[in-house]
Amino acid sequence: MKPKESFEFCDKKFKDFNEDLLCQQQELMEFTTANPVGFIVFYVLAIVFIAGLFHLSQLNFKKRGKKK
């Protein structure tokens, strides 16, 4: 059963690039609203990764190697 807000051209067998992109975006939106756990895990991991890169950019590796 398709939701009411689906595009009519999504039922066509052959679509142009823009129509196909819109249909894929709509399918992704339906998937993330139906099961948001994977979406939340992805964003949490992305934030942790960016925080790790920021932490590495703040380290001063030149001072660390010259201990006397």
N, C-alpha and C positions, 0 to 999 in steps of 0.2 A: 504494500500500500504506500503510495507516494504522498508526501505532504502537499498541502494546497499551494505553498509558495514555490513549488518547483517550476522551472521554466519549461515551456512547451517544446522548445527545440532540443531539450535533453533527451527526449524520446526518439529523436531521429537517429538513424544508423550512421550517417555521414554528417559531421559537423565541421564548420570552419574553426580556425584556431581560437578566435575569441569566444565562440559558443562553447567549445570544449573546455576552455579555461574557466568560464563561468560555472559550468556544470561540475567541474572538479572542485572548485572553491565551495560550492554549495554542499557537495558530498562531504568535504572535510569539515565544514561547519556543523552539519548534522551529526557527524561522528563525534566531534569534540563536545557537543552539547549532550549527546546521549551517554557518553562515557568519558568524563573529564579527568579521570585519574592519570592516564598516560600523558595528557596535555600538561597537567600540573607537575608531574615528575620531570618532564622535559624542561619546563621553565625553571624548576628548582636546580636541576643539574647545570643549566646554562648560567644561572646566577652564581653558583659555586665556582664554576670554571672561570668566569670573568673576574670574580673576587680573587681567585688564585693567580691569575695573570697580573692583576693589579698589585698584589702582594709581591710577586717576583719583580715587578718593575720598580718597586720601592727599595729593594735590597741593594746595598752597595758592595759589590763583589770585590772591588779593588782593596778596600780596607780589610776585608775578611782574610785575605791571603797573606797580609803583612803583619802577623802577630810577632811581637818581640818580647 
